[in-house]
């Protein structure tokens, strides 16, 4: 992954975990899934490569959709 891709993913991760409101978090998670599909990489692989915590990502999932 290139530096720009890492930065983009980290920003999406930040929004997905700490974004203001469920809608913002859902949108970021949708974009993360799109990013993963486009780059043919798993969530675990990308989180490990940029040093982010999967447990935080999973635990911060919005309740409402």
N, CA, C and O atoms as CSV, one atom per row, in Angstrom:
chain,resi,resn,atom,element,x,y,z
A,1,UNK,N,N,0.838,-1.172,0.000
A,1,UNK,CA,C,0.000,0.000,0.000
A,1,UNK,C,C,0.889,1.244,0.000
A,1,UNK,O,O,1.881,1.311,0.727
A,2,UNK,N,N,0.527,2.215,-0.813
A,2,UNK,CA,C,1.263,3.471,-0.891
A,2,UNK,C,C,0.901,4.381,0.280
A,2,UNK,O,O,-0.105,4.168,0.957
A,3,UNK,N,N,1.721,5.381,0.505
A,3,UNK,CA,C,1.511,6.314,1.609
A,3,UNK,C,C,0.154,7.009,1.522
A,3,UNK,O,O,-0.519,7.177,2.539
A,4,UNK,N,N,-0.255,7.416,0.310
A,4,UNK,CA,C,-1.551,8.086,0.152
A,4,UNK,C,C,-2.698,7.143,0.495
A,4,UNK,O,O,-3.686,7.559,1.100
A,5,UNK,N,N,-2.571,5.875,0.111
A,5,UNK,CA,C,-3.596,4.888,0.446
A,5,UNK,C,C,-3.660,4.660,1.948
A,5,UNK,O,O,-4.743,4.533,2.518
A,6,UNK,N,N,-2.496,4.610,2.586
A,6,UNK,CA,C,-2.462,4.457,4.051
A,6,UNK,C,C,-3.152,5.636,4.738
A,6,UNK,O,O,-3.954,5.455,5.654
A,7,UNK,N,N,-2.827,6.836,4.282
A,7,UNK,CA,C,-3.438,8.035,4.865
A,7,UNK,C,C,-4.952,8.018,4.682
A,7,UNK,O,O,-5.704,8.324,5.608
A,8,UNK,N,N,-5.389,7.657,3.477
A,8,UNK,CA,C,-6.827,7.594,3.185
A,8,UNK,C,C,-7.499,6.571,4.098
A,8,UNK,O,O,-8.542,6.853,4.687
A,9,UNK,N,N,-6.905,5.386,4.214
A,9,UNK,CA,C,-7.491,4.350,5.053
A,9,UNK,C,C,-7.530,4.797,6.519
A,9,UNK,O,O,-8.531,4.585,7.203
A,10,UNK,N,N,-6.466,5.404,6.995
A,10,UNK,CA,C,-6.429,5.854,8.390
A,10,UNK,C,C,-7.514,6.895,8.664
A,10,UNK,O,O,-8.112,6.895,9.741
A,11,UNK,N,N,-7.770,7.770,7.715
A,11,UNK,CA,C,-8.839,8.760,7.876
A,11,UNK,C,C,-10.206,8.076,7.910
A,11,UNK,O,O,-11.065,8.434,8.716
A,12,UNK,N,N,-10.400,7.095,7.034
A,12,UNK,CA,C,-11.658,6.341,7.055
A,12,UNK,C,C,-11.833,5.599,8.373
A,12,UNK,O,O,-12.924,5.582,8.943
A,13,UNK,N,N,-10.765,4.990,8.851
A,13,UNK,CA,C,-10.798,4.270,10.123
A,13,UNK,C,C,-11.180,5.222,11.256
A,13,UNK,O,O,-12.015,4.889,12.097
A,14,UNK,N,N,-10.577,6.386,11.274
A,14,UNK,CA,C,-10.878,7.383,12.307
A,14,UNK,C,C,-12.362,7.752,12.276
A,14,UNK,O,O,-13.002,7.836,13.324
A,15,UNK,N,N,-12.905,7.970,11.091
A,15,UNK,CA,C,-14.331,8.302,10.966
A,15,UNK,C,C,-15.204,7.118,11.352
A,15,UNK,O,O,-16.234,7.291,12.004
A,16,UNK,N,N,-14.803,5.924,10.958
A,16,UNK,CA,C,-15.593,4.725,11.241
A,16,UNK,C,C,-15.653,4.428,12.725
A,16,UNK,O,O,-16.647,3.888,13.212
A,17,UNK,N,N,-14.604,4.774,13.448
A,17,UNK,CA,C,-14.551,4.471,14.883
A,17,UNK,C,C,-14.970,5.648,15.763
A,17,UNK,O,O,-15.524,5.447,16.843
A,18,UNK,N,N,-14.713,6.859,15.312
A,18,UNK,CA,C,-14.921,8.028,16.171
A,18,UNK,C,C,-15.730,9.134,15.514
A,18,UNK,O,O,-15.830,10.235,16.055
A,19,UNK,N,N,-16.307,8.855,14.359
A,19,UNK,CA,C,-17.070,9.864,13.640
A,19,UNK,C,C,-18.298,10.315,14.410
A,19,UNK,O,O,-18.824,9.591,15.256
A,20,UNK,N,N,-18.741,11.517,14.104
A,20,UNK,CA,C,-19.896,12.100,14.780
A,20,UNK,C,C,-21.184,11.519,14.204
A,20,UNK,O,O,-21.606,11.892,13.110
A,21,UNK,N,N,-21.791,10.627,14.931
A,21,UNK,CA,C,-23.072,10.066,14.522
A,21,UNK,C,C,-22.953,8.771,13.744
A,21,UNK,O,O,-21.938,8.486,13.108
A,22,UNK,N,N,-24.013,8.006,13.815
A,22,UNK,CA,C,-24.049,6.694,13.172
A,22,UNK,C,C,-23.923,6.799,11.656
A,22,UNK,O,O,-23.251,5.974,11.038
A,23,UNK,N,N,-24.552,7.787,11.053
A,23,UNK,CA,C,-24.513,7.913,9.595
A,23,UNK,C,C,-23.089,8.105,9.096
A,23,UNK,O,O,-22.693,7.491,8.105
A,24,UNK,N,N,-22.322,8.940,9.761
A,24,UNK,CA,C,-20.922,9.174,9.393
A,24,UNK,C,C,-20.120,7.891,9.511
A,24,UNK,O,O,-19.316,7.573,8.635
A,25,UNK,N,N,-20.333,7.160,10.583
A,25,UNK,CA,C,-19.604,5.904,10.793
A,25,UNK,C,C,-19.986,4.854,9.755
A,25,UNK,O,O,-19.118,4.149,9.240
A,26,UNK,N,N,-21.282,4.745,9.442
A,26,UNK,CA,C,-21.708,3.770,8.432
A,26,UNK,C,C,-21.113,4.100,7.074
A,26,UNK,O,O,-20.662,3.204,6.361
A,27,UNK,N,N,-21.105,5.366,6.710
A,27,UNK,CA,C,-20.545,5.772,5.424
A,27,UNK,C,C,-19.052,5.437,5.364
A,27,UNK,O,O,-18.581,4.916,4.353
A,28,UNK,N,N,-18.318,5.723,6.412
A,28,UNK,CA,C,-16.886,5.410,6.445
A,28,UNK,C,C,-16.662,3.906,6.338
A,28,UNK,O,O,-15.748,3.463,5.643
A,29,UNK,N,N,-17.485,3.122,7.017
A,29,UNK,CA,C,-17.352,1.662,6.938
A,29,UNK,C,C,-17.673,1.147,5.537
A,29,UNK,O,O,-17.048,0.199,5.061
A,30,UNK,N,N,-18.632,1.764,4.890
A,30,UNK,CA,C,-18.938,1.401,3.501
A,30,UNK,C,C,-17.734,1.693,2.600
A,30,UNK,O,O,-17.379,0.877,1.750
A,31,UNK,N,N,-17.116,2.846,2.787
A,31,UNK,CA,C,-15.948,3.208,1.990
A,31,UNK,C,C,-14.754,2.306,2.295
A,31,UNK,O,O,-13.952,2.016,1.408
A,32,UNK,N,N,-14.635,1.866,3.536
A,32,UNK,CA,C,-13.579,0.911,3.888
A,32,UNK,C,C,-13.789,-0.395,3.139
A,32,UNK,O,O,-12.835,-0.954,2.598
A,33,UNK,N,N,-15.019,-0.891,3.099
A,33,UNK,CA,C,-15.298,-2.126,2.375
A,33,UNK,C,C,-14.990,-1.971,0.887
A,33,UNK,O,O,-14.459,-2.886,0.259
A,34,UNK,N,N,-15.321,-0.829,0.339
A,34,UNK,CA,C,-15.029,-0.545,-1.075
A,34,UNK,C,C,-13.516,-0.524,-1.299
A,34,UNK,O,O,-13.019,-1.081,-2.278
A,35,UNK,N,N,-12.797,0.117,-0.393
A,35,UNK,CA,C,-11.330,0.184,-0.466
A,35,UNK,C,C,-10.730,-1.219,-0.428
A,35,UNK,O,O,-9.833,-1.535,-1.209
A,36,UNK,N,N,-11.220,-2.051,0.471
A,36,UNK,CA,C,-10.709,-3.420,0.594
A,36,UNK,C,C,-10.938,-4.205,-0.695
A,36,UNK,O,O,-10.047,-4.913,-1.164
A,37,UNK,N,N,-12.127,-4.078,-1.261
A,37,UNK,CA,C,-12.448,-4.791,-2.490
A,37,UNK,C,C,-11.585,-4.316,-3.660
A,37,UNK,O,O,-11.112,-5.127,-4.455
A,38,UNK,N,N,-11.386,-3.023,-3.760
A,38,UNK,CA,C,-10.600,-2.462,-4.862
A,38,UNK,C,C,-9.134,-2.863,-4.769
A,38,UNK,O,O,-8.460,-3.010,-5.789
A,39,UNK,N,N,-8.640,-3.038,-3.544
A,39,UNK,CA,C,-7.227,-3.353,-3.340
A,39,UNK,C,C,-6.985,-4.833,-3.066
A,39,UNK,O,O,-5.853,-5.247,-2.817
A,40,UNK,N,N,-8.053,-5.630,-3.112
A,40,UNK,CA,C,-7.951,-7.068,-2.897
A,40,UNK,C,C,-7.128,-7.393,-1.646
A,40,UNK,O,O,-6.154,-8.144,-1.700
A,41,UNK,N,N,-7.546,-6.808,-0.523
A,41,UNK,CA,C,-6.860,-6.970,0.753
A,41,UNK,C,C,-7.919,-7.174,1.837
A,41,UNK,O,O,-9.037,-6.675,1.716
A,42,UNK,N,N,-7.574,-7.889,2.871
A,42,UNK,CA,C,-8.526,-8.104,3.962
A,42,UNK,C,C,-8.408,-6.983,4.986
A,42,UNK,O,O,-7.403,-6.275,5.055
A,43,UNK,N,N,-9.449,-6.848,5.765
A,43,UNK,CA,C,-9.437,-5.835,6.824
A,43,UNK,C,C,-8.277,-6.094,7.784
A,43,UNK,O,O,-7.563,-5.164,8.159
A,44,UNK,N,N,-8.090,-7.333,8.177
A,44,UNK,CA,C,-6.994,-7.672,9.093
A,44,UNK,C,C,-5.639,-7.266,8.511
A,44,UNK,O,O,-4.808,-6.685,9.210
A,45,UNK,N,N,-5.422,-7.568,7.244
A,45,UNK,CA,C,-4.137,-7.240,6.611
A,45,UNK,C,C,-3.870,-5.743,6.612
A,45,UNK,O,O,-2.769,-5.305,6.945
A,46,UNK,N,N,-4.865,-4.963,6.243
A,46,UNK,CA,C,-4.648,-3.519,6.165
A,46,UNK,C,C,-4.509,-2.911,7.558
A,46,UNK,O,O,-3.696,-2.007,7.751
A,47,UNK,N,N,-5.281,-3.385,8.528
A,47,UNK,CA,C,-5.150,-2.854,9.885
A,47,UNK,C,C,-3.773,-3.160,10.463
A,47,UNK,O,O,-3.150,-2.300,11.086
A,48,UNK,N,N,-3.303,-4.376,10.256
A,48,UNK,CA,C,-1.974,-4.739,10.744
A,48,UNK,C,C,-0.882,-3.934,10.042
A,48,UNK,O,O,0.092,-3.532,10.678
A,49,UNK,N,N,-1.034,-3.695,8.748
A,49,UNK,CA,C,0.003,-2.977,8.002
A,49,UNK,C,C,0.119,-1.517,8.418
A,49,UNK,O,O,1.191,-0.925,8.291
A,50,UNK,N,N,-0.958,-0.931,8.909
A,50,UNK,CA,C,-0.899,0.478,9.334
A,50,UNK,C,C,-0.904,0.627,10.853
A,50,UNK,O,O,-0.892,1.745,11.369
A,51,UNK,N,N,-0.921,-0.497,11.569
A,51,UNK,CA,C,-0.818,-0.456,13.024
A,51,UNK,C,C,-2.074,-0.013,13.742
A,51,UNK,O,O,-1.999,0.641,14.782
A,52,UNK,N,N,-3.237,-0.365,13.195
A,52,UNK,CA,C,-4.502,0.004,13.832
A,52,UNK,C,C,-5.139,-1.221,14.489
A,52,UNK,O,O,-4.827,-2.358,14.134
A,53,UNK,N,N,-6.021,-0.980,15.438
A,53,UNK,CA,C,-6.611,-2.023,16.259
A,53,UNK,C,C,-7.950,-2.508,15.701
A,53,UNK,O,O,-8.893,-1.728,15.566
A,54,UNK,N,N,-8.022,-3.790,15.382
A,54,UNK,CA,C,-9.257,-4.361,14.869
A,54,UNK,C,C,-10.347,-4.375,15.949
A,54,UNK,O,O,-11.520,-4.150,15.652
A,55,UNK,N,N,-9.961,-4.635,17.185
A,55,UNK,CA,C,-10.953,-4.669,18.269
A,55,UNK,C,C,-11.660,-3.327,18.413
A,55,UNK,O,O,-12.869,-3.283,18.642
A,56,UNK,N,N,-10.924,-2.247,18.282
A,56,UNK,CA,C,-11.530,-0.909,18.347
A,56,UNK,C,C,-12.502,-0.714,17.198
A,56,UNK,O,O,-13.586,-0.159,17.381
A,57,UNK,N,N,-12.119,-1.167,16.021
A,57,UNK,CA,C,-12.999,-1.055,14.845
A,57,UNK,C,C,-14.285,-1.834,15.062
A,57,UNK,O,O,-15.372,-1.326,14.788
A,58,UNK,N,N,-14.174,-3.043,15.542
A,58,UNK,CA,C,-15.353,-3.887,15.752
A,58,UNK,C,C,-16.224,-3.366,16.897
A,58,UNK,O,O,-17.452,-3.394,16.809
A,59,UNK,N,N,-15.595,-2.896,17.957
A,59,UNK,CA,C,-16.349,-2.429,19.131
A,59,UNK,C,C,-17.041,-1.103,18.900
A,59,UNK,O,O,-18.002,-0.785,19.600
A,60,UNK,N,N,-16.581,-0.321,17.937
A,60,UNK,CA,C,-17.157,1.009,17.719
A,60,UNK,C,C,-18.221,1.028,16.640
A,60,UNK,O,O,-18.631,2.099,16.192
A,61,UNK,N,N,-18.669,-0.133,16.221
A,61,UNK,CA,C,-19.697,-0.237,15.185
A,61,UNK,C,C,-20.981,0.465,15.668
A,61,UNK,O,O,-21.448,0.197,16.775
A,62,UNK,N,N,-21.542,1.343,14.862
A,62,UNK,CA,C,-22.771,2.048,15.274
A,62,UNK,C,C,-23.923,1.075,15.491
A,62,UNK,O,O,-24.030,0.060,14.804
A,63,UNK,N,N,-24.768,1.393,16.440
A,63,UNK,CA,C,-25.921,0.530,16.741
A,63,UNK,C,C,-27.032,0.755,15.732
A,63,UNK,O,O,-27.623,-0.204,15.236
A,64,UNK,N,N,-27.320,1.996,15.425
A,64,UNK,CA,C,-28.408,2.289,14.476
A,64,UNK,C,C,-27.857,2.361,13.065
A,64,UNK,O,O,-26.676,2.639,12.859
A,65,UNK,N,N,-28.731,2.106,12.088
A,65,UNK,CA,C,-28.251,2.153,10.709
A,65,UNK,C,C,-28.923,3.220,9.910
A,65,UNK,O,O,-28.626,3.385,8.727
